[in-house]
């Protein structure tokens, strides 16, 4: 039986699930395109973890992040606590829900959300202790995992800079496992601007660079300072001109025969190295 509170909040209070042919759902499906997301400043969060995170977040305009939650009747019963917290809970059938999800096995619940990013300058006042700047990171899974790792390490913000993948790409949102809604996010078109802004706020910018002259695990006091980590593209890393703006270039030593580490793995190591140094200092 569908929870009474969910019925009261639903846009279809009689409990008849909307079908995939519904006009409003057709408009919502357009958010699979980045251009549509950017124009409307709306995106979809798929799955209970993402929806739970979204329900606890506020948007870039300071209002609730969640506009509406779409759910199947079965998911409404399973996630009654989410239904009670949602501003609007709309029943949809299985096919309609699948049309809103990019998951192979949809969990039955998708939230329509407002953008959560803020200007980087706002996130630098007061000055943070630990920030991740992603410059031209193209893979949505990597981007989402960096956001999740930054959240786990206790970072204060993540910046998606340059030609980085859209932070609201469905795969990025899913890979962040809700961290997108817990960790302050900024979007900066120019990575160099983000680097200079971090330095102006008193942060030391450390570039994760395989050719760096400082070993991450021998960096010592460098890691105890307020830090902005700079991570580059998965395939070609950081451009020389951008890496040159960093205060130091740090390398993660490779002891085996692998050529390099995956970006998200390297980012997790760097962020945790700083977080550990901060706690010990």
N, C-alpha and C positions, 0 to 999 in steps of 0.2 A: 504493500500500500504506500502511495506517495505521501510524504510528510505534509502535515497540514500547513506548516509555515512555508514550505516550498510552493504549495498551491496558491497561497495568498500573495506571494511575491511574483508569481509567474505571469507572463504576458498572455498565456493561454490558460486561464484559470479553470476551465472545464476539464483540463487534463488531457486534451486531445493533442498528441504530439504533432509538431509541424513537420511537413515533408520537405524533401529536397527541392521541390518546385516552388516553394514559398519565395516571394519576391525579396523579402528581407534577408533570407538566407543566401539568395543569389548575390545580393550586394555584399554580404559578409564574405562570401567565397572569393571575391575579387582581392581580398587582402593577402592572398597568396603571392601577389605581385608587389615587388618593392616599391614601384612608383605609386601604387595605390596606397600602400602603407604610409609612405612619406607625405603624400598629399593630404590624407585624412588624419594622420598622426594616430593611427589605430593599428592594432595587431592582434593576433590570436595566440593564446597560451593553451597548449594541449596537454591534458592529463591532470590527475589530482594533485601532484606535487606542485606543478606550475600554477594551477588554479589557487591552491592554498597560499602560495607565495604572493600571487597577485592580489588576493583579498586582503592581505596585510600591508599592502603598499599604497603609496599616493603617487599621482601622476606628476608630470612636469608643471602642471598648473595648480598643484596643491590639493586637488580633489581626489576622491577614490580612484584608484587605477582601473578598477573593473567597471565596465559599463553594463555588462550582461553576461550571464553564464548559460550556455546551451548544454543540455544533458538528456540522455535517454531515461525512460522511466526506471530501468534497472539501476542505472548509476545514481539516480536521485535517491533511491532507497539505500544504496551502498554508501553514499557520501552525504548523509543527512546533515552533518555539521557544516559542510560547505554550503549546502542549500540554505541553511539558516543564516549564514553570514553574507550571502550574495544580495546585492541590491535588487537584482532582477534575475529570476531563474526560469528559463524557458525550456519546456519539454520539446524534444525533437525525436524523430524515429531513428532507428539504427543507420539507415541509409543516409539520412540527412547529416547525422553526426559524422559519419565516415567522410562525407564530402567536405567537412570543415577541417578534418584532421589530415596530416601528412604521415601519420604513423601507420605501420603495417597492421598493427593490432590496437585500434583505438580503445582507450579506457572508458569512453562514454561521456566525457565531460570536457568542454572547451570554453575558455573565457574570452570575451571580447574586451580588450584592454586599451587604455590610453598610453601613449609614450611616457616613459619615466626618465629619460635623460635630461640633464640640466647643463647649463654652460659650465665649462671647466673652471672658469674664474670663480664661480659660486662654490665649487668644491675645494677651492684653495684657501678659503677664508672661513674659519681659521685654518692654518696650514696643517695638512695631514702628515702622518708619519710614513705611510706606505701607499704607493700608487703604482698601477700597472698601465703603461701606455703601449697599445698594440698598433704598430705602424704597418699598414698594408697586409694585414692578416686576412687571407682570402677564404680559408676553409671554415664553414660555420660550426662544425664540430669542434675544431680547435678553439675558435673564439669563445664558444660556450664553456668549454672546459677551462680556459684561462679565467673566465669570470668566476666559475665555481671554485677554482683553486685560490684565486685572490680572496674570495669570501672566506674560505676555510682558513687561510693564513692570517686573517684579520686585517686585510688591506682596507684602506679608507675609500678607494675609488678605482674605477677602471675607465680608461679613455680609449675609444675606438677611433683611430686617426687615419687620415689619408684615404686610400682606396680600400680600407678594411671592409669585410663583409658587414652587411646590415646586422646590427645587434638584435633586430626583431625578426630576422629570418627564422622560420619555424624550427630548423635544425639547431640554430644557436640557442633559441629559447629552451628547447628540450635538453640540450647538452648542459645548460647551466643548472638544471634541476632546481629551479626556483631561486637561485642566487641572483639572477637578473633583477629580481624584485627586492632583494635585501641589500645589495651593494650599490652605492651611488655610481651613476654612469654618466659619462660625457661623450659627446661626438664632436670631433675636431677635424675639419677638412684638411688642415695642414699639420703634419706631424712636427715640423720644426717649431711652429707656433706653440704646440703643446709642450715641447721640451723647454723652450724659453720661458713659458709661463710657470712651469714647475720650478725652474731655477730661480726665477724672480721671487717665488714664494719661499725660498730657502731650502728647497730639496736638492739633494745631490742626485744627478741623473746617471744611472749605471746602465750601460748598453750590454745586453746579452749578445756576445759576439764570439763565434768560434775561433776567431783570430785574435781575440783579446790578449793583452799582455799581463793580466792579473788573473790568477787562479781563483775561482769562486770560493773554494774551501780554504784559501790562504789569504782572504781579503781582510780579515781582522777588523780593525776599527772602521773601515769603510762601510761595513754593513750596519754599524750601530747608529748611523746618522739618518735623519729623515730622508727617504729615498723614493725616487721615481724610477722604476725599471722600464727600460725601453726594449721591446721585442719586435723583431722584424718579420718579414714574409717567410713562409714555410720553405720556399724553394731557394731563394737567393739572399735571405737574411736582410740586414740593414744596408741601405745605400751608404757609400763612404761619406758622402756629404752630411748625412743625417747622423751617422755614428760619430763623426768628428765633433758634433755639438755636445755629445755626452761628456761628463766630467771624467769618467773612466770607462774602459771596455773590459768586461770580465768574461772569461771563458770557463766552461764546465769541462773538466778533464775527461777524456775518453781513454779508459784503461784497456778496453777490449778492441775488437776489430771493426766495430760499427763505425761508420763514417761520421754520424752525428746522432743527436737525440731529436725526437719529435718535438715540435714547438711547445705543445701544451705540457709535455714532461719537463722540458727545460725551464719553462716559466714557473712551474710548480716548485722546482728545486731552488730557483732564484728567490722566489717570494718567501719560501719557508726559511731559507738561509737568513734573509733580512729579518723576518718575524722572530726567529730564534735569537738573533743577535740583539734585537730590541728588547726582548724580555730579559735577557741576561745582563744588559747594561744598566 
